[in-house]
């Protein structure tokens, strides 16, 4: 027998490499590409993900799309609401099923969230409630709002310096086990998080996130979101905002990739993601769509970008534009997804 045969007879064969077998579509082709190298990819199944940014940068909206995608793939979605802010009606409008294959909880503490989510995912797998390859994705909103049990059990008058670092100690204890649980159970844990400014930092990145260093270490993907306002050039009314994503950490694809898209407000105060404009920009940069001055060639006519966006959204067929992205068809064959691109 050879060396490997002899070794295998003593300790067994090598374990299989840990690879990502499926992805959770975000509804944004360019964000998917930045995360996974595929327009039809997205967040990796079986890993921890951290998505952080300022208020109203679309963290929950993206998470809702990802949860909807998981359900469309035959899986289960869950939301652990520590901010008491999840809008069921809005999520349902975007396709999320809150009656079937759906878990919603408002835990008191970080430990409650971890224990309940792991217990729930383990029950789903052990009872074979869904296909073994179907994903489970739970979203925690937000890490910054999670209260450690050691702090929850105290009166506010008894808080001390140890309570300031209690959440960091809690994540350091829980996340190593959670990371392994995610891998074994095709379970994706998405932690939404806020940002804080480091005092006294003059040079370099002055932003940090609550929860200590453990989320930064154990998350396979970390995405930073920022925003800027879109204003009507005449009235100066705010029409929406441009959201920019930077993948600050990525252990499943190339890091530091970027993507952006618009979030447009409706008259009733709600809004919707509009990735069409950013895809048009990408196609003009690659000279796939021809641009001359302020006009872009579309369906045999020279139109302003805003007019093309309006026509595509009114037609309800965004994929007619997305198909112009390089290798769209081949990419789709390699990463099949049941998501309806026109839904989001």
C-alpha positions in Angstrom: 0.0 0.0 0.0 1.1 3.6 -0.6 1.6 6.3 1.9 -2.0 7.7 1.7 -3.5 4.2 1.9 -1.5 3.4 5.0 -2.4 6.7 6.6 -6.1 6.2 5.8 -6.1 2.8 7.4 -4.9 4.4 10.6 -6.8 7.6 10.8 -9.4 7.4 8.0 -9.6 9.3 4.7 -9.2 13.0 4.4 -12.3 15.2 4.9 -14.0 16.8 1.9 -13.0 20.5 1.2 -15.4 23.0 2.6 -16.9 24.7 -0.5 -19.9 26.9 -1.1 -22.5 24.8 -2.9 -25.3 27.5 -3.3 -25.8 31.2 -3.1 -28.6 33.5 -1.9 -29.5 36.1 -4.5 -29.7 39.7 -3.4 -31.8 40.9 -6.3 -28.9 43.1 -7.5 -26.8 41.6 -10.3 -23.8 43.8 -9.7 -23.9 43.2 -5.9 -24.1 39.5 -6.5 -21.1 39.7 -8.8 -19.1 41.7 -6.2 -20.0 39.1 -3.5 -19.5 35.9 -5.5 -18.1 36.6 -8.9 -21.5 35.7 -10.5 -24.5 37.9 -11.4 -26.7 35.0 -10.2 -24.8 34.3 -7.0 -24.9 36.5 -3.9 -24.4 35.6 -0.2 -22.8 32.2 0.5 -25.0 29.5 2.0 -23.4 27.9 5.1 -21.5 30.9 6.3 -21.7 33.9 8.6 -22.3 37.3 6.9 -22.1 40.8 8.4 -23.7 43.7 6.6 -23.3 47.1 8.2 -23.9 50.8 7.6 -25.6 53.9 8.7 -29.4 54.3 9.1 -31.6 53.8 6.0 -28.9 52.3 3.8 -31.1 49.4 2.9 -29.7 46.6 5.1 -33.1 45.2 6.1 -34.4 45.5 2.5 -31.5 43.5 1.1 -31.9 41.0 3.9 -35.6 40.7 3.0 -34.8 39.9 -0.6 -32.2 37.3 0.5 -34.8 35.7 2.8 -37.3 35.6 -0.1 -34.7 34.0 -2.3 -34.2 31.3 0.3 -37.9 30.5 0.4 -38.0 30.4 -3.4 -35.2 27.8 -3.2 -37.4 25.6 -1.0 -35.7 26.8 2.2 -36.6 28.5 5.4 -36.1 32.2 6.4 -36.1 33.7 9.8 -35.8 37.2 11.3 -34.6 37.8 14.9 -35.7 41.4 15.6 -33.8 43.1 18.4 -34.7 46.6 17.1 -38.5 45.9 17.0 -38.6 47.5 13.6 -39.3 44.7 11.0 -42.2 45.7 8.7 -44.0 42.5 7.8 -46.4 44.2 5.3 -43.5 45.8 3.3 -41.6 42.5 3.3 -44.7 40.7 2.1 -45.1 43.2 -0.8 -41.5 42.3 -1.8 -42.4 38.6 -2.0 -41.6 37.2 1.5 -44.0 34.5 2.7 -44.7 35.2 6.4 -47.1 32.3 6.8 -45.0 29.3 5.7 -41.3 28.4 6.1 -40.9 31.5 8.2 -39.6 32.2 11.7 -40.0 35.5 13.5 -38.8 36.2 17.0 -38.0 39.2 19.3 -35.5 37.7 21.7 -34.5 39.6 24.8 -30.8 38.8 24.7 -27.9 37.9 22.4 -27.7 34.5 24.0 -31.5 33.9 23.5 -31.1 34.7 19.8 -28.2 32.3 19.4 -29.8 29.5 21.4 -33.1 29.8 19.7 -31.8 30.1 16.2 -29.5 27.1 16.5 -32.2 25.0 18.1 -34.6 26.0 15.3 -32.2 25.2 12.5 -31.2 21.9 14.1 -34.9 20.9 14.4 -35.5 21.7 10.7 -32.6 19.5 9.7 -33.1 16.6 12.1 -36.9 16.4 11.3 -36.1 16.7 7.5 -38.7 19.4 7.1 -37.0 20.7 3.9 -34.7 19.2 1.3 -31.2 18.7 2.7 -29.8 21.1 0.1 -32.4 23.8 0.6 -30.9 26.8 2.5 -31.8 28.1 5.9 -31.1 31.8 6.4 -31.7 33.7 9.7 -31.2 37.5 9.9 -30.3 39.2 13.2 -31.2 42.9 13.4 -29.1 44.2 14.7 -25.9 43.1 16.4 -25.5 46.6 17.9 -29.0 46.2 19.6 -28.4 42.8 21.0 -28.1 42.9 24.8 -25.9 40.3 26.5 -27.6 38.3 29.2 -25.1 39.5 31.8 -26.3 43.0 31.2 -30.0 42.2 30.7 -30.2 40.7 34.2 -28.9 43.8 35.9 -30.5 47.0 37.0 -29.2 50.0 35.1 -27.8 51.4 38.3 -25.5 48.4 38.6 -23.9 48.8 35.1 -20.1 49.1 35.2 -17.1 49.1 32.9 -17.4 45.3 32.3 -20.8 45.8 30.8 -19.3 48.0 28.1 -17.4 45.0 26.7 -20.0 42.3 27.5 -21.3 42.0 24.0 -17.8 41.6 22.6 -17.2 38.8 25.1 -20.5 37.2 24.2 -19.8 37.2 20.5 -16.3 35.8 21.1 -17.8 32.9 22.9 -20.7 32.1 20.6 -19.5 32.8 17.0 -16.8 30.0 16.7 -19.5 27.4 17.4 -22.0 29.2 15.2 -19.6 29.3 12.2 -19.2 25.5 12.4 -22.9 25.0 12.8 -23.5 27.1 9.7 -21.2 25.0 7.6 -22.6 21.6 8.7 -26.3 22.6 8.4 -26.3 24.7 5.2 -27.3 27.6 7.4 -26.5 31.3 6.7 -26.4 33.7 9.6 -26.7 37.3 8.5 -25.9 39.9 11.2 -27.0 43.4 10.4 -25.0 46.0 12.2 -24.5 49.7 12.8 -21.4 51.8 12.5 -19.6 53.9 15.1 -16.9 56.5 14.8 -13.6 56.0 16.5 -12.7 59.1 18.5 -9.3 60.6 17.8 -8.6 58.8 14.5 -7.3 61.4 12.0 -5.8 59.1 9.3 -7.2 55.9 7.9 -10.6 54.4 8.5 -12.3 55.9 11.6 -15.3 53.6 11.5 -15.9 50.5 13.6 -18.8 48.2 14.3 -20.2 47.1 17.7 -19.7 43.5 18.9 -16.0 43.4 19.2 -13.5 41.6 16.8 -15.3 38.2 16.7 -17.8 39.2 13.9 -15.0 40.6 11.8 -13.0 37.3 12.2 -15.8 34.7 11.9 -17.8 36.3 9.1 -16.9 35.0 5.7 -18.3 38.1 4.1 -18.5 41.7 5.4 -20.3 44.3 3.4 -20.2 48.1 4.2 -23.1 50.2 2.9 -23.1 54.0 2.5 -25.6 56.4 0.9 -26.0 59.7 -0.8 -29.1 61.7 -1.6 -30.7 61.9 -5.1 -32.3 65.4 -5.6 -34.5 66.9 -8.2 -32.2 69.4 -9.9 -35.0 72.0 -10.2 -37.0 71.6 -6.9 -34.2 70.2 -4.8 -36.6 67.6 -3.4 -35.1 64.4 -2.3 -36.2 61.7 -4.7 -34.2 58.8 -3.3 -30.7 57.8 -2.5 -27.7 56.1 -4.1 -26.5 53.2 -2.0 -22.8 52.1 -2.4 -21.6 48.7 -1.2 -18.0 47.8 -0.5 -17.2 44.1 0.3 -14.6 44.7 3.0 -13.9 41.0 3.6 -14.6 38.1 1.4 -13.3 34.5 2.0 -15.3 33.1 -0.9 -14.4 35.5 -3.7 -12.1 38.5 -4.3 -12.4 41.1 -1.6 -12.8 44.9 -1.9 -15.2 44.7 -4.9 -17.8 47.5 -5.2 -21.4 47.9 -6.4 -24.0 50.6 -6.3 -27.7 51.1 -7.0 -30.5 53.5 -6.4 -33.3 53.5 -3.8 -36.3 55.5 -5.1 -39.0 56.9 -2.9 -42.7 56.5 -3.7 -45.3 59.2 -3.1 -46.6 57.3 0.0 -43.2 57.4 1.6 -42.2 53.8 0.8 -39.5 53.0 -1.7 -38.0 50.4 -3.9 -34.6 49.4 -5.1 -33.8 50.3 -8.7 -30.6 48.5 -9.9 -31.4 49.3 -13.5 -29.5 52.7 -13.6 -26.3 51.2 -12.2 -26.5 48.3 -14.7 -26.8 50.9 -17.5 -23.8 52.7 -16.2 -21.8 49.4 -16.1 -22.8 48.6 -19.7 -21.9 52.1 -21.0 -18.5 51.9 -19.2 -17.8 48.6 -21.0 -19.0 50.2 -24.3 -21.8 47.5 -24.6 -24.3 50.3 -24.7 -23.1 53.1 -26.9 -23.1 56.6 -25.4 -22.8 59.9 -27.1 -22.9 63.0 -24.9 -26.0 62.8 -22.7 -27.7 60.2 -24.8 -27.5 56.4 -24.8 -28.6 54.1 -27.7 -31.5 51.9 -26.6 -33.7 49.9 -28.9 -32.6 51.9 -32.0 -33.2 55.3 -30.3 -31.0 57.8 -28.6 -32.4 58.4 -25.1 -31.4 60.0 -21.8 -30.5 57.4 -19.1 -33.5 58.4 -17.0 -35.9 57.7 -19.9 -34.4 54.3 -20.4 -34.8 53.5 -16.7 -38.4 54.6 -16.8 -39.2 52.5 -19.9 -37.6 49.4 -18.5 -39.3 49.7 -15.2 -42.7 50.4 -16.8 -42.3 47.3 -19.1 -41.6 45.1 -16.1 -38.8 43.3 -17.9 -35.5 44.2 -16.3 -33.9 41.0 -17.6 -33.9 42.4 -21.2 -31.2 44.8 -19.9 -29.5 42.3 -17.6 -29.0 39.9 -20.5 -26.5 42.4 -22.0 -24.1 41.9 -19.1 -21.1 39.8 -20.2 -21.6 36.0 -19.8 -25.1 36.5 -18.3 -26.4 33.3 -19.9 -23.3 31.1 -19.1 -23.2 32.6 -15.6 -26.8 31.7 -15.1 -26.2 28.1 -16.2 -23.4 27.8 -13.6 -25.5 29.3 -10.8 -29.1 28.5 -11.4 -31.6 30.5 -9.4 -35.4 30.5 -9.2 -35.5 34.2 -8.4 -37.7 36.4 -10.5 -35.5 39.3 -11.5 -38.5 41.5 -12.2 -39.8 41.1 -8.7 -37.2 43.2 -7.0 
